Structures are given as C-alpha cells and as structure tokens.
Amino acid sequence: MTAPTSTGLNLEENQGHQIQRSVIAVTILATLSLTGRLVCRKSKKADWIASDYMIIIGLVGAWAISGVTIARRALLHCSIGCLVDFVNANREPHQRLLLD
C-alpha cells in the first residue's frame, strides 16, 4: 500500500479502469441498440426520422469521448506522462500532468 500524496490522494484508490470499462461497455450496447433499430427500420421499409439522426450524432459524440478517455489513460499508463505534486505561490497543493 502506498502512502497518500501530498494532496491526500491515494493513487491505489483510482477506479479509472472500472469506469473506463463500464463506459466502453455501455457505448457498445448503445451501438448495438442503434444497429438493431436501423435494421428494423430497413426491414419494414420505414424512413429514418429525426430521432434516428439525433441518436447517431449522440453516439458519435459518445465514441469520441470514449476515444479521448482511452487515449488519455494510455498516455498515463505507458509512462508517456506522469502526475507531479507541487505547491503554488499561495501554498495550495496541486497536481499537474507532465508529458515527456
């Protein structure tokens, strides 16, 4: 067990991996749901409606956010960046991500 950092943050309590997995799983389920909806519309020869387009836009946004999250965690995991504790001029503790 590691000691908490100067800001009181214990890095072993990080639940980022669980959050990332659940976000990806829900995004995949949403993609499958949209695919099923569009296949049903095609099989019934129904036109797409405004809600279909809004769902597609929202899903593209969800995948973009997931991609940014995965890329950020990959940077931290692959030691390309690291969190550094520091104290600013007002003696307030902060953390900053430094990229190599």
Residue pairs with C-beta under 8 A, 6 or more apart in sequence:
1 12
2 10
2 11
2 12
3 10
4 10
5 11
5 85
5 95
6 85
6 87
6 93
7 85
7 93
7 94
7 95
9 95
11 83
16 73
17 73
20 69
20 70
20 73
23 66
23 69
24 66
24 70
27 59
27 62
27 63
27 66
30 59
30 62
31 59
31 63
34 55
34 56
34 59
37 52
37 55
38 48
38 52
41 47
41 48
41 52
74 80
75 81
75 99
76 82
76 83
76 97
79 100
80 99
80 100
81 97
81 98
81 99
81 100
82 97
82 98
83 95
83 96
83 97
83 98
84 95
84 96
84 97
84 98
85 93
85 94
85 95
86 93
86 94
86 95
86 96
87 93
87 94
88 94
